[in-house]
Amino acid sequence: MKAAVAFVASLFAAARAGTVVWSGSFDYYSSASTFDNWSWANQVGEYQWYIHGSGATSQYLDISNSYKNPGVDGESVGLKLSIDQTSTWNSAFWRTELIPQSVNNLGTGQKYYHFSVKRSSTNPPLFSYEHQVVFFESHFTELKVGISPNQTQLQWCVSGSPKYAVDFTPDVWYNFAYDIDFTGSTVGLWASTGSNALQRVYAQTSASTYTNSADWHLGVLAFNTGTATEDWYFSGVYVEQRVS
């Protein structure tokens, strides 16, 4: 929780900071194997861990201070998340995804869903295929790469339609907050890079906003048919409730 509060101070200064209602800090996890402590019978930690391939967890997740966004204060480690030929789950799609483990209602009022994402020039995304990144089950809002009009850009979509795009440069941290008004059925976007404060980049627009608090997917679903491993990096993950 301290990590999330610090992240509000460092990156959300341009918006109205609120109350953190779920922290997705990776500081809870001493190694990839810690994610395996979670099960439906033993719902511990910050994340549900069941959407992944048949390999060991260490094949898909890794924890290190080198994976952390330096602009995130109070968090000591970040996450490397990988997809490959083995990471199929309930389909032929390549999938490695984490779900919030929370007793709080993350789908009422106005919430900000925060995260930072990065790629490297090593094991980069295969841009010739669509990737759905950090999405809700209904896909009312999400990031995508590998889609028109520019497959190499990181594109923010509402109900599948691109609304905002940015070049997805290797080794640059991209910070986002999905600004979701579950009461008013609208969603907007805040964004920045590195340690820069978030700025609104897209105003609230109509969307079928809904979550059962356990269907926000932090990770990647790719329509891949290739053979190369892809590595994605995440840091500064939390959900915040707007304070009036």
Number of C-alpha atoms within 10 A of each C-alpha: 16 13 20 26 20 16 24 26 14 18 27 23 14 15 14 10 18 18 15 18 18 22 22 25 24 25 19 13 19 13 16 18 15 14 23 16 13 18 12 9 6 9 14 16 20 22 22 23 21 16 18 23 20 12 10 12 18 16 17 24 22 20 23 17 14 12 18 25 26 18 20 25 20 18 24 19 23 26 25 23 22 24 29 22 17 18 23 19 16 10 8 14 20 24 27 26 24 23 21 23 19 19 10 10 13 24 18 18 15 22 24 26 21 25 21 24 25 23 21 16 10 11 14 14 23 21 16 14 16 18 24 25 23 23 21 21 15 14 19 20 26 23 22 26 24 21 18 12 10 14 19 20 20 22 26 24 20 21 15 14 12 18 15 16 18 13 12 19 15 12 14 15 23 25 29 27 25 20 23 27 23 19 12 16 16 19 24 22 24 22 23 19 17 18 17 16 20 23 18 16 15 16 11 16 15 14 18 16 21 21 17 12 17 19 15 22 22 21 23 25 24 26 17 21 13 12 10 14 17 20 21 21 23 24 28 32 26 24 22 23 21 18 11 7
